[in-house]
Amino acid sequence: MNIEVTGIVGFLVLILDIWAILNIVNAGASMGSKLVWILVILLLPVIGVILWLLFGPRAGRA
């Protein structure tokens, strides 16, 4: 089964990934932790953002 993410959905995933990576870079976490999260998001774009939102560092978030 082929699943393609195109058009507006692909654009939204790209925006979410960029937003998450920028938040990770600006976080106060260690460099190793930042690198792992960025790699997870780059390798698994949709699932990576969801995992980061659920399990990522909570610093700076209410």
A tleap script that builds the chain and sets N, CA, C and O, in Angstrom:
source leaprc.protein.ff14SB
mol = sequence {
  NMET ASN ILE GLU VAL THR GLY ILE VAL GLY
  PHE LEU VAL LEU ILE LEU ASP ILE TRP ALA
  ILE LEU ASN ILE VAL ASN ALA GLY ALA SER
  MET GLY SER LYS LEU VAL TRP ILE LEU VAL
  ILE LEU LEU LEU PRO VAL ILE GLY VAL ILE
  LEU TRP LEU LEU PHE GLY PRO ARG ALA GLY
  ARG CALA
}
set mol.1.N position { 0.843 -1.167 0.000 }
set mol.1.CA position { 0.000 0.000 0.000 }
set mol.1.C position { 0.893 1.236 0.000 }
set mol.1.O position { 1.765 1.372 0.858 }
set mol.2.N position { 0.684 2.126 -0.944 }
set mol.2.CA position { 1.439 3.369 -1.018 }
set mol.2.C position { 0.707 4.473 -0.281 }
set mol.2.O position { -0.479 4.712 -0.505 }
set mol.3.N position { 1.430 5.139 0.600 }
set mol.3.CA position { 0.874 6.290 1.303 }
set mol.3.C position { 1.755 7.480 0.965 }
set mol.3.O position { 2.947 7.484 1.273 }
set mol.4.N position { 1.170 8.491 0.330 }
set mol.4.CA position { 1.914 9.688 -0.038 }
set mol.4.C position { 1.345 10.894 0.698 }
set mol.4.O position { 0.131 11.075 0.786 }
set mol.5.N position { 2.243 11.706 1.220 }
set mol.5.CA position { 1.832 12.941 1.867 }
set mol.5.C position { 2.182 14.063 0.904 }
set mol.5.O position { 3.353 14.367 0.677 }
set mol.6.N position { 1.151 14.669 0.345 }
set mol.6.CA position { 1.387 15.714 -0.648 }
set mol.6.C position { 0.501 16.909 -0.364 }
set mol.6.O position { -0.378 16.869 0.497 }
set mol.7.N position { 0.752 17.959 -1.098 }
set mol.7.CA position { -0.103 19.134 -1.035 }
set mol.7.C position { -0.081 19.810 0.316 }
set mol.7.O position { 0.976 19.994 0.921 }
set mol.8.N position { -1.260 20.178 0.781 }
set mol.8.CA position { -1.398 20.955 2.005 }
set mol.8.C position { -0.965 20.154 3.231 }
set mol.8.O position { -0.406 20.722 4.169 }
set mol.9.N position { -1.213 18.853 3.238 }
set mol.9.CA position { -0.813 18.020 4.379 }
set mol.9.C position { 0.707 17.976 4.488 }
set mol.9.O position { 1.254 18.096 5.584 }
set mol.10.N position { 1.381 17.809 3.378 }
set mol.10.CA position { 2.838 17.804 3.381 }
set mol.10.C position { 3.409 19.135 3.840 }
set mol.10.O position { 4.397 19.177 4.574 }
set mol.11.N position { 2.782 20.224 3.406 }
set mol.11.CA position { 3.222 21.559 3.811 }
set mol.11.C position { 3.035 21.753 5.314 }
set mol.11.O position { 3.906 22.317 5.976 }
set mol.12.N position { 1.912 21.293 5.857 }
set mol.12.CA position { 1.674 21.402 7.299 }
set mol.12.C position { 2.678 20.585 8.104 }
set mol.12.O position { 3.143 21.027 9.155 }
set mol.13.N position { 3.012 19.396 7.613 }
set mol.13.CA position { 4.020 18.571 8.288 }
set mol.13.C position { 5.369 19.276 8.268 }
set mol.13.O position { 6.081 19.274 9.271 }
set mol.14.N position { 5.726 19.876 7.147 }
set mol.14.CA position { 6.981 20.618 7.045 }
set mol.14.C position { 7.017 21.775 8.032 }
set mol.14.O position { 8.024 21.970 8.712 }
set mol.15.N position { 5.943 22.540 8.124 }
set mol.15.CA position { 5.876 23.670 9.055 }
set mol.15.C position { 5.995 23.181 10.497 }
set mol.15.O position { 6.721 23.778 11.292 }
set mol.16.N position { 5.293 22.104 10.841 }
set mol.16.CA position { 5.379 21.550 12.197 }
set mol.16.C position { 6.793 21.082 12.521 }
set mol.16.O position { 7.284 21.301 13.628 }
set mol.17.N position { 7.445 20.441 11.562 }
set mol.17.CA position { 8.809 19.963 11.775 }
set mol.17.C position { 9.774 21.131 12.001 }
set mol.17.O position { 10.607 21.086 12.906 }
set mol.18.N position { 9.659 22.162 11.185 }
set mol.18.CA position { 10.530 23.331 11.345 }
set mol.18.C position { 10.282 23.993 12.692 }
set mol.18.O position { 11.229 24.370 13.383 }
set mol.19.N position { 9.019 24.138 13.070 }
set mol.19.CA position { 8.670 24.729 14.363 }
set mol.19.C position { 9.263 23.917 15.518 }
set mol.19.O position { 9.827 24.484 16.454 }
set mol.20.N position { 9.136 22.603 15.450 }
set mol.20.CA position { 9.661 21.742 16.513 }
set mol.20.C position { 11.183 21.834 16.584 }
set mol.20.O position { 11.747 21.922 17.675 }
set mol.21.N position { 11.850 21.815 15.436 }
set mol.21.CA position { 13.316 21.887 15.435 }
set mol.21.C position { 13.794 23.223 15.992 }
set mol.21.O position { 14.770 23.260 16.741 }
set mol.22.N position { 13.132 24.308 15.644 }
set mol.22.CA position { 13.508 25.615 16.196 }
set mol.22.C position { 13.314 25.657 17.708 }
set mol.22.O position { 14.136 26.230 18.423 }
set mol.23.N position { 12.243 25.060 18.193 }
set mol.23.CA position { 12.023 24.997 19.642 }
set mol.23.C position { 13.069 24.130 20.327 }
set mol.23.O position { 13.509 24.443 21.433 }
set mol.24.N position { 13.462 23.057 19.683 }
set mol.24.CA position { 14.487 22.188 20.251 }
set mol.24.C position { 15.814 22.916 20.329 }
set mol.24.O position { 16.500 22.846 21.349 }
set mol.25.N position { 16.189 23.619 19.260 }
set mol.25.CA position { 17.462 24.343 19.235 }
set mol.25.C position { 17.496 25.410 20.323 }
set mol.25.O position { 18.547 25.637 20.924 }
set mol.26.N position { 16.376 26.066 20.587 }
set mol.26.CA position { 16.320 27.135 21.579 }
set mol.26.C position { 16.091 26.631 23.000 }
set mol.26.O position { 16.106 27.426 23.940 }
set mol.27.N position { 15.879 25.324 23.178 }
set mol.27.CA position { 15.633 24.756 24.504 }
set mol.27.C position { 16.916 24.754 25.328 }
set mol.27.O position { 18.018 24.866 24.791 }
set mol.28.N position { 16.752 24.625 26.619 }
set mol.28.CA position { 17.892 24.605 27.520 }
set mol.28.C position { 18.453 23.215 27.765 }
set mol.28.O position { 19.253 23.029 28.683 }
set mol.29.N position { 18.059 22.250 26.978 }
set mol.29.CA position { 18.512 20.867 27.164 }
set mol.29.C position { 19.961 20.711 26.703 }
set mol.29.O position { 20.532 21.604 26.078 }
set mol.30.N position { 20.531 19.570 27.024 }
set mol.30.CA position { 21.911 19.298 26.627 }
set mol.30.C position { 22.001 19.123 25.112 }
set mol.30.O position { 21.004 18.837 24.449 }
set mol.31.N position { 23.205 19.299 24.577 }
set mol.31.CA position { 23.416 19.193 23.137 }
set mol.31.C position { 23.075 17.786 22.634 }
set mol.31.O position { 22.516 17.637 21.547 }
set mol.32.N position { 23.406 16.762 23.413 }
set mol.32.CA position { 23.106 15.386 23.018 }
set mol.32.C position { 21.614 15.141 22.921 }
set mol.32.O position { 21.141 14.492 21.988 }
set mol.33.N position { 20.878 15.661 23.885 }
set mol.33.CA position { 19.424 15.517 23.883 }
set mol.33.C position { 18.812 16.235 22.686 }
set mol.33.O position { 17.913 15.706 22.031 }
set mol.34.N position { 19.298 17.432 22.404 }
set mol.34.CA position { 18.808 18.184 21.246 }
set mol.34.C position { 19.068 17.414 19.955 }
set mol.34.O position { 18.195 17.326 19.092 }
set mol.35.N position { 20.265 16.859 19.827 }
set mol.35.CA position { 20.631 16.122 18.621 }
set mol.35.C position { 19.728 14.910 18.420 }
set mol.35.O position { 19.284 14.642 17.304 }
set mol.36.N position { 19.460 14.185 19.489 }
set mol.36.CA position { 18.595 13.005 19.387 }
set mol.36.C position { 17.197 13.410 18.933 }
set mol.36.O position { 16.637 12.779 18.037 }
set mol.37.N position { 16.629 14.446 19.531 }
set mol.37.CA position { 15.286 14.874 19.146 }
set mol.37.C position { 15.236 15.356 17.709 }
set mol.37.O position { 14.283 15.058 16.988 }
set mol.38.N position { 16.252 16.098 17.281 }
set mol.38.CA position { 16.271 16.577 15.895 }
set mol.38.C position { 16.357 15.404 14.929 }
set mol.38.O position { 15.680 15.400 13.902 }
set mol.39.N position { 17.178 14.414 15.244 }
set mol.39.CA position { 17.278 13.227 14.385 }
set mol.39.C position { 15.961 12.459 14.319 }
set mol.39.O position { 15.568 11.983 13.254 }
set mol.40.N position { 15.283 12.341 15.458 }
set mol.40.CA position { 13.990 11.654 15.478 }
set mol.40.C position { 12.996 12.375 14.578 }
set mol.40.O position { 12.260 11.737 13.825 }
set mol.41.N position { 12.973 13.708 14.653 }
set mol.41.CA position { 12.037 14.480 13.833 }
set mol.41.C position { 12.399 14.404 12.356 }
set mol.41.O position { 11.511 14.339 11.506 }
set mol.42.N position { 13.686 14.411 12.040 }
set mol.42.CA position { 14.080 14.335 10.636 }
set mol.42.C position { 13.818 12.956 10.035 }
set mol.42.O position { 13.458 12.850 8.863 }
set mol.43.N position { 13.995 11.904 10.827 }
set mol.43.CA position { 13.803 10.546 10.321 }
set mol.43.C position { 12.338 10.113 10.322 }
set mol.43.O position { 11.911 9.348 9.458 }
set mol.44.N position { 11.570 10.606 11.297 }
set mol.44.CA position { 10.145 10.265 11.418 }
set mol.44.C position { 9.349 11.561 11.568 }
set mol.44.O position { 8.950 11.906 12.680 }
set mol.45.N position { 9.114 12.274 10.485 }
set mol.45.CA position { 8.554 13.624 10.587 }
set mol.45.C position { 7.248 13.742 11.375 }
set mol.45.O position { 7.151 14.599 12.254 }
set mol.46.N position { 6.272 12.935 11.098 }
set mol.46.CA position { 4.983 13.060 11.785 }
set mol.46.C position { 5.064 12.463 13.179 }
set mol.46.O position { 4.699 13.116 14.158 }
set mol.47.N position { 5.534 11.243 13.276 }
set mol.47.CA position { 5.625 10.556 14.560 }
set mol.47.C position { 6.630 11.265 15.469 }
set mol.47.O position { 6.413 11.351 16.678 }
set mol.48.N position { 7.724 11.772 14.902 }
set mol.48.CA position { 8.730 12.472 15.685 }
set mol.48.C position { 8.190 13.699 16.375 }
set mol.48.O position { 8.496 13.934 17.543 }
set mol.49.N position { 7.385 14.496 15.672 }
set mol.49.CA position { 6.786 15.690 16.289 }
set mol.49.C position { 5.816 15.289 17.390 }
set mol.49.O position { 5.785 15.913 18.451 }
set mol.50.N position { 5.035 14.262 17.147 }
set mol.50.CA position { 4.089 13.799 18.169 }
set mol.50.C position { 4.835 13.313 19.401 }
set mol.50.O position { 4.462 13.648 20.526 }
set mol.51.N position { 5.897 12.518 19.196 }
set mol.51.CA position { 6.693 12.042 20.331 }
set mol.51.C position { 7.325 13.193 21.083 }
set mol.51.O position { 7.355 13.192 22.314 }
set mol.52.N position { 7.838 14.192 20.343 }
set mol.52.CA position { 8.459 15.340 20.989 }
set mol.52.C position { 7.437 16.115 21.816 }
set mol.52.O position { 7.735 16.544 22.930 }
set mol.53.N position { 6.234 16.293 21.274 }
set mol.53.CA position { 5.196 16.998 22.023 }
set mol.53.C position { 4.816 16.250 23.301 }
set mol.53.O position { 4.528 16.871 24.324 }
set mol.54.N position { 4.815 14.918 23.241 }
set mol.54.CA position { 4.428 14.119 24.401 }
set mol.54.C position { 5.559 13.921 25.404 }
set mol.54.O position { 5.336 13.984 26.613 }
set mol.55.N position { 6.779 13.680 24.905 }
set mol.55.CA position { 7.869 13.269 25.785 }
set mol.55.C position { 9.049 14.226 25.825 }
set mol.55.O position { 9.992 14.010 26.586 }
set mol.56.N position { 9.014 15.269 25.026 }
set mol.56.CA position { 10.131 16.211 24.976 }
set mol.56.C position { 10.254 17.008 26.252 }
set mol.56.O position { 9.375 16.950 27.112 }
set mol.57.N position { 11.333 17.750 26.383 }
set mol.57.CA position { 11.545 18.545 27.591 }
set mol.57.C position { 10.432 19.577 27.781 }
set mol.57.O position { 9.949 20.168 26.815 }
set mol.58.N position { 10.044 19.778 29.004 }
set mol.58.CA position { 8.942 20.694 29.322 }
set mol.58.C position { 9.423 22.085 29.679 }
set mol.58.O position { 8.596 22.940 29.995 }
set mol.59.N position { 10.700 22.352 29.646 }
set mol.59.CA position { 11.225 23.655 30.031 }
set mol.59.C position { 10.671 24.740 29.109 }
set mol.59.O position { 10.731 24.612 27.886 }
set mol.60.N position { 10.145 25.784 29.684 }
set mol.60.CA position { 9.629 26.898 28.912 }
set mol.60.C position { 8.202 26.726 28.438 }
set mol.60.O position { 7.651 27.621 27.797 }
set mol.61.N position { 7.598 25.597 28.740 }
set mol.61.CA position { 6.205 25.372 28.342 }
set mol.61.C position { 5.332 25.377 29.574 }
set mol.61.O position { 5.722 24.839 30.610 }
set mol.62.N position { 4.155 25.977 29.483 }
set mol.62.CA position { 3.241 26.060 30.629 }
set mol.62.C position { 2.445 24.797 30.806 }
set mol.62.O position { 1.630 24.705 31.725 }
savepdb mol mol.pdb
quit
